[in-house]
Amino acid sequence: MIRRTARTLLFGTLALTAGCRAERAEPPRRVLGGMITLVSASPAPRPEGDTAVFVVLADSLIPSDALGLAIRRGRAIAVATRDSLRLDRGGALRCVSCHLEAGTKRGALPWVGTYARYPRVDPRGGVLTVHERVNICLRRNLQAPALRPDDPRMEAVVSYIAFLSRGVRLGSMVEGQGDDTLTVKAGDFVAGREVWKEACASCHGAQGQGTPQGGPVWGRRSFSTTSELASWPTFAGFLRGHMSAGGRRSALSDQKVANVTSFVLRQARVK
């Protein structure tokens, strides 16, 4: 459910967002980088006909101007995050470690349609902008410093996310957003260790340290304890749909996914 706010919300520096105002007597409130409608952090289920179709726009639709350059740079940052942001320390993950195929893979935490859901009301009642959400990912998953809303690198990432959301109505849900679900709700740590050795270690390392084929999943260079991936349902759903022997869902049973999830999430990681 979308609800209008009577506060005045002014847009940030992105040319992609159209200027709009809603007047009231009290002083205006500034929210960078968003649209004027606030979306609930946990939107109510929508009728099937009110859900947008998952569409990845062709590169030919990227404009040949400054905005187009920002969009392409944003995608490059997502793919080569550590080099693009010059991160010499901290984690070893990239944006595409979680948002597969540069945020365009259905069911793999895609960015398609994401921009239309910001700014949103967070669970604590505050306002969360798309810029702030990007910074949360940088801190929790990449152990990277936050970027200012007007930093060209932040503007590039947000431009790319906004491009992937082109044509999606404000507040709409999109097919294939989020990740997979699991029929099993609990796993066995000891059995999970065996699944790890058999099916995961070849890509992610015996000690979860990561290899050229797969990023680290525990230890000081992996995601933190405050990351969404440290949540059992999120990690298990992501693993089930996209990390089971190359993304073949039948490669591991739901129980084996649950077991290896319990094993991985009990390993040490940064806070």
C-alpha positions, 0 to 999 in steps of 0.5 A: 500500500502506498501512502502519501506524505504531506511533508515537502520532500525535495529531490537530490542531485540526480537528474533522473528524478523529476521535481515535485512538491507538496506544500504545507505550512510547516518548514520543508523537510529535505530527503536526498535522492528520493521521490515524494511518496513514502513506501512502507518497509513491509508493503501489504500484498498486492493483487497479481495484476498490480505487480510489475513484470520483471524486465531488464532494459536493453543497453540501447535505452541508456541515454548518450549523455551525462546521465548515460555515463553515470548509469554505465559507471554505476554498473561498472562499480557494481561489477568491480566494486573494490577496484572502483571504490579503491578499497584496499582493506576490509571485505572481499565481496562486490555488489554482484556477489549478492546482486547477481548479473549486475542486479538483473538476475530474477530472484537473486536480490535484483535491483530491477524495480528497486528504485521505485520503492524509495524513499521508504518508511523503515521499521523504526518509523524513519525515512530511508533513502536509496542512498542510505540503503546503498551505504548500509550495503557498503558498510555491512557487506563490503566493510567500506566507508559510506559515500555522500549522496552527492559523491559521483560514485554514489550518484552513478550507483543510484543512476544505474539502480534507477535505470533498472527501475525505469517504467516501474510505477512508484511503490509497485512490487516487481516479479522476481524481487527478493530471493528464494524460499525454503520449505525446511526451517531448521538445519543440522550444523554437523551435517552441514559441515559435510555438505560444505566439504562436498559441494561448497569448499571447491568454490568458496575455500575450505575455510570459507575464505573465498577463491577466484570462483566464489567470494568469502562467506565467513571470516574477516573479509566476508559479510558482517553479523549485521548483514541481511545475509547473516539472517538464516532465511535470507542466506538459505533462500539465496543459497537454494536458488543460486549457489547450489552447484552453479544455481541448479536448484535440484543440486541440493535438497532443501534439507541440505541447504538448511544444513549448510546454512546452519554451518556457515552462519555459525562461523566467525565473522566481523560485527 
